[in-house]
Amino acid sequence: MGVSFEFRLVTLKKRYPLAISRGISSGSNNLFVLARDGDLVGTGEGAAGGHYSEADIEASLDRLPAVMTAEVQSQLLQPDGIALTRLASIPGFADLPAPVRCAVEVSLWDLMAQQAGLPLFQLLGLPRSQVQSSVTIGLNPSELLRERIPEILSRTGARSLKIKLGSPEGLDRDREQFSVSAEVAAPFGVKLRVDANGGWDLNQAIEMIDYVAQRGCDYVEQPMLPEEDEFLGDLRDAVSLPIFVDESVQTARDVVRLADHVNGINLKLMKTGGISEALALVATARACRLKTMIGCMGESSVAIAAGAALGSLFDHIDLDSHLNLDPDPAEGLGWDDGRLVPARTPGHGTRLKANA
């Protein structure tokens, strides 16, 4: 009795390369974990980003069998065995990269929900999310913005557009990126958000936030690098838009550290290492009266489905990476008029396709 694992690397290709302040990505090698118990299979996913590279994830494949041993597998999800909230007690598990821990943990949450015959959101005691997700446009020349924004908004029906700024080419290029994006998106009536991915210093952030605030932006995400967190309070006091942090926040401990200096946090399962820490982070953020957002790295709809199960906990949802895959290696997650639609079937409802 117990759980058996399969670990699989799958290459994902982006429909449109995504350029941000730190570089450009055309695809990724993501880790998929399949947790089996009889005929039931739970699926989890890990994607590089933040503090962890694809090399970190690939290197962990050699370590996983020594961590998830046969003895450990025999105790998982058993009445007197290892609870999901105690995976960190497994020797070596806490030392794995956060995306790898996420892949393992989500596969087990998915499996446990299937064993219970419940959708994952219901197993977690949450309502089915009705929050719309934004979609993202990366740093691009103006001619590509004019081509891609209408295609993305028409195809997805999204009601919010996240515009990447923080261009290495400077603030003039950022102003052009925002103004062209806003102009092209205007006929669709969407809300506008900005993510600088740490591309500005304090003075640049004040200048650019004032610029986008005057042109209809809702909020700004990660204006400065985490190394400049000490200036976030000065920035928040100097601008009129809410400031969300992403790269600056990994776990619940970071929320407490930054609570008096920002307006909200962007949680990602690839940073928290899975659902258990994500729940703790959200609870901490709410206790600190911060706004909440859930975002993504370069995941397929497997990890997006796990995030969607938590959707009702967040003020904003930015779970769109699967919409920019060609193809998505998984199936089962619904999308309707700009909204993620978590499955009502047991588990998170998303599976790898047979040819993945």
C-alpha positions in Angstrom: 0.0 0.0 0.0 1.0 3.6 -0.4 2.0 5.9 -3.3 4.4 5.3 -6.2 5.9 8.1 -8.1 7.0 8.8 -11.7 9.1 11.9 -12.5 9.0 13.2 -16.0 10.6 16.2 -17.8 8.5 17.7 -20.5 9.6 20.5 -22.9 7.1 23.3 -23.3 7.1 25.8 -26.2 5.6 29.2 -25.9 3.3 30.5 -28.6 4.9 34.0 -28.2 8.3 34.4 -26.6 8.0 36.3 -23.3 10.4 39.2 -22.7 10.7 40.8 -19.3 13.3 43.1 -17.7 15.6 40.1 -16.9 15.5 38.4 -20.3 13.4 36.4 -22.8 12.0 32.9 -22.7 10.7 30.9 -25.6 9.9 27.7 -23.6 11.0 25.6 -20.7 11.6 22.1 -19.5 9.1 21.5 -16.7 9.0 18.7 -14.1 5.8 16.6 -13.9 5.2 14.3 -11.0 2.7 11.5 -11.2 1.6 10.0 -7.9 -0.2 6.7 -8.3 -2.4 4.7 -5.9 -4.0 1.9 -7.8 -6.0 3.3 -10.7 -5.8 6.9 -9.4 -3.1 9.2 -10.6 -2.3 12.6 -9.1 -0.4 15.1 -11.2 1.9 17.9 -10.1 4.2 20.3 -11.9 7.3 22.3 -11.3 8.5 25.2 -13.4 11.7 27.2 -13.2 11.7 30.9 -12.2 12.7 33.2 -9.4 15.6 31.7 -7.4 15.5 28.3 -9.3 16.7 27.5 -12.8 15.9 24.7 -15.1 19.3 23.2 -14.2 18.3 23.2 -10.5 15.1 21.3 -11.3 16.9 18.8 -13.6 19.6 18.2 -11.0 17.0 17.3 -8.5 15.9 14.3 -10.6 18.9 12.4 -9.3 18.0 13.3 -5.7 14.3 12.6 -5.7 14.6 8.7 -5.5 16.8 9.1 -2.4 14.2 11.5 -0.8 11.0 9.8 -1.8 12.1 6.3 -0.8 10.0 3.2 -0.8 9.6 3.6 3.0 8.4 7.2 2.6 6.0 6.2 -0.2 4.4 3.5 1.9 3.6 6.1 4.6 2.2 8.9 2.3 -1.6 9.6 2.7 -1.9 6.8 5.2 -4.0 7.3 8.4 -1.0 7.0 10.6 1.6 8.0 8.0 3.0 11.2 6.7 0.5 14.0 6.3 0.7 16.4 3.4 1.4 19.3 5.8 4.4 17.4 7.2 6.3 16.7 3.9 9.1 18.9 5.2 9.8 16.3 7.9 10.9 13.8 5.2 14.8 13.9 5.3 16.1 15.9 2.4 12.7 17.1 1.2 13.0 20.7 2.5 16.3 21.0 0.6 14.8 20.4 -2.8 14.1 23.4 -5.0 10.7 25.0 -4.3 9.3 24.1 -7.8 10.2 20.5 -7.2 8.6 20.4 -3.8 5.5 22.0 -5.4 5.3 19.3 -8.1 5.4 16.5 -5.5 3.0 18.2 -3.1 0.4 19.1 -5.8 0.5 15.6 -7.1 -0.4 14.3 -3.6 -3.1 16.9 -3.1 -4.6 15.9 -6.4 -4.4 12.2 -5.5 -5.9 12.8 -2.1 -8.8 14.8 -3.6 -9.4 11.9 -6.0 -9.4 9.4 -3.2 -12.0 11.5 -1.4 -14.1 11.9 -4.5 -13.9 15.7 -4.2 -12.7 18.6 -6.4 -9.5 20.0 -5.0 -11.1 23.3 -4.1 -13.8 21.5 -2.1 -11.3 19.3 -0.3 -9.5 22.6 0.7 -12.8 23.9 2.1 -13.0 26.7 -0.6 -15.8 27.8 -2.9 -15.3 27.5 -6.7 -13.5 30.7 -7.9 -15.4 33.2 -10.0 -12.5 35.6 -10.3 -11.2 36.6 -13.8 -7.6 36.2 -14.7 -5.5 38.8 -16.5 -3.3 37.9 -19.5 0.2 39.2 -20.1 2.0 41.1 -22.9 5.8 41.0 -22.7 8.3 43.7 -23.7 7.9 44.0 -27.5 8.5 46.5 -30.3 5.4 48.6 -31.0 4.5 46.8 -34.2 4.4 43.4 -32.4 2.2 45.0 -29.6 -0.2 46.1 -32.2 -0.3 42.6 -33.7 -0.4 40.5 -30.6 -2.5 42.3 -28.1 -5.7 42.1 -30.2 -5.0 38.5 -30.9 -4.5 37.6 -27.2 -7.5 39.6 -26.0 -9.8 38.2 -28.8 -8.7 34.6 -28.3 -8.9 34.6 -24.5 -11.8 37.1 -23.8 -9.7 38.4 -20.9 -10.9 41.5 -19.1 -7.5 42.6 -17.7 -4.1 43.1 -19.4 -0.8 42.9 -17.6 1.8 45.0 -19.3 5.5 44.2 -18.7 7.7 47.2 -18.2 11.2 47.7 -16.8 12.8 47.6 -20.2 16.7 47.6 -20.2 16.3 50.3 -23.0 15.1 52.8 -20.4 12.0 54.8 -19.4 11.3 56.2 -22.8 10.9 52.7 -24.1 8.7 51.9 -21.1 6.5 54.9 -21.8 6.1 53.8 -25.4 5.4 50.2 -24.4 2.6 51.3 -22.0 1.0 54.0 -24.2 0.9 51.7 -27.3 -0.5 48.8 -25.3 -3.1 51.0 -23.7 -4.1 52.4 -27.1 -4.4 49.0 -28.8 -6.3 47.5 -25.8 -8.7 50.4 -25.5 -11.4 48.9 -27.9 -11.5 45.8 -25.7 -12.4 47.8 -22.5 -9.9 45.9 -20.4 -8.3 46.9 -17.1 -4.6 47.7 -17.3 -1.9 46.5 -14.8 1.9 46.9 -14.9 4.7 44.5 -13.8 8.2 45.9 -13.9 9.9 42.7 -12.7 12.3 44.8 -10.6 13.4 46.9 -13.6 13.5 50.3 -11.9 15.3 52.1 -9.2 13.4 54.2 -6.7 13.4 57.5 -8.7 12.5 55.7 -11.9 9.7 53.8 -10.1 8.2 57.1 -8.8 8.3 58.7 -12.3 6.9 55.7 -14.1 4.1 54.9 -11.6 3.0 58.5 -11.8 3.0 58.2 -15.6 0.9 55.0 -15.7 -1.4 56.2 -13.0 -2.5 59.1 -15.1 -3.2 56.7 -18.0 -5.6 54.3 -16.3 -3.3 51.7 -14.6 -4.8 49.8 -11.7 -1.7 48.8 -9.8 2.1 48.1 -10.2 3.8 44.9 -9.4 7.5 44.5 -8.3 8.8 48.0 -9.3 12.3 47.4 -7.8 14.6 44.5 -7.2 14.3 42.6 -3.9 17.7 44.0 -3.0 16.0 47.4 -2.8 13.1 46.3 -0.5 14.3 48.9 2.0 12.9 51.6 -0.3 9.5 50.1 -0.8 8.0 52.2 2.1 9.3 55.4 0.5 7.9 54.4 -2.8 4.5 53.6 -1.4 4.3 56.9 0.3 5.3 58.8 -2.8 2.8 57.3 -5.3 -0.9 57.0 -5.7 -1.2 53.4 -7.1 -1.2 50.2 -5.0 2.2 48.4 -5.0 2.3 44.6 -5.1 5.5 42.6 -4.6 6.3 39.3 -6.3 10.0 38.4 -6.4 10.4 40.0 -2.9 8.0 37.4 -1.4 8.7 33.7 -1.2 7.0 32.5 2.0 4.8 33.8 4.8 7.9 35.1 6.7 8.5 37.6 3.9 4.9 38.9 4.2 5.5 40.0 7.8 8.8 41.7 6.8 7.2 43.8 4.1 3.6 44.3 5.4 4.1 47.9 6.4 5.8 48.9 3.1 3.5 47.5 0.4 -0.2 47.2 -0.5 -0.3 43.6 -1.6 1.6 40.4 -2.4 1.8 38.1 -5.5 1.9 34.5 -4.4 3.2 31.7 -6.7 3.1 28.0 -6.0 6.5 27.7 -7.6 7.9 30.0 -4.9 6.0 28.6 -1.9 6.8 25.0 -2.8 3.1 24.0 -2.9 -0.3 24.5 -1.5 0.4 24.1 2.2 2.8 27.1 2.4 0.5 29.0 0.0 -2.4 28.8 2.5 -0.1 30.0 5.3 1.1 32.9 3.2 -2.4 34.0 2.2 -3.5 33.8 5.9 -0.6 35.9 6.9 -1.2 38.5 4.2 -4.9 38.8 5.2 -3.9 39.2 8.9 -1.6 42.0 7.8 -4.5 43.6 5.8 -2.7 43.2 2.5 -4.3 42.6 -0.9 -3.6 39.2 -2.5 -2.8 38.0 -6.0 -1.8 34.6 -7.4 0.5 34.4 -10.4 2.4 31.9 -12.4 5.8 31.2 -13.9 5.9 29.2 -17.2 3.5 26.4 -16.1 1.1 24.3 -18.1 -2.5 24.0 -17.1 -1.6 21.3 -14.5 0.0 23.8 -12.1 -2.5 26.5 -13.2 -5.4 24.2 -12.2 -3.8 23.8 -8.7 -3.6 27.6 -8.4 -7.2 28.0 -9.7 -8.4 25.7 -6.9 -7.2 28.4 -4.5 -8.7 31.2 -6.6 -11.3 32.4 -4.2 -8.6 33.5 -1.7 -7.3 36.2 -4.0 -8.2 39.7 -5.0 -6.5 39.3 -8.3 -5.6 36.3 -10.5 -2.8 36.2 -13.0 -2.9 32.5 -14.1 -2.4 32.7 -17.8 0.9 31.0 -18.7 -0.9 27.9 -20.2 -2.7 30.2 -22.7 0.7 31.0 -24.2 1.8 27.4 -24.9 1.9 25.7 -28.3 0.7 23.2 -27.3 -0.4 22.9 -23.7 0.7 19.3 -22.8 -2.3 18.9 -20.4 -6.0 19.0 -20.6 -9.1 19.4 -18.4 -8.9 23.0 -17.2 -11.7 25.2 -18.4 -11.5 28.8 -19.6 -14.6 30.8 -20.2 -14.9 34.5 -21.1 -11.6 35.4 -19.3 -12.3 33.2 -16.3 -10.5 30.1 -15.1 -13.1 27.3 -14.6 -11.9 24.7 -12.0 -13.2 21.3 -12.8 -16.0 19.8 -10.6 -14.5 16.3 -11.0 -12.3 14.8 -8.2 -8.9 16.3 -7.9 -7.7 19.5 -9.7 -9.2 18.0 -12.9 -6.2 18.4 -15.2 -4.1 15.6 -16.7 -1.1 15.2 -19.0 -2.2 14.3 -22.5 -1.3 10.8 -23.7 1.5 12.0 -26.0 3.1 14.4 -23.5 
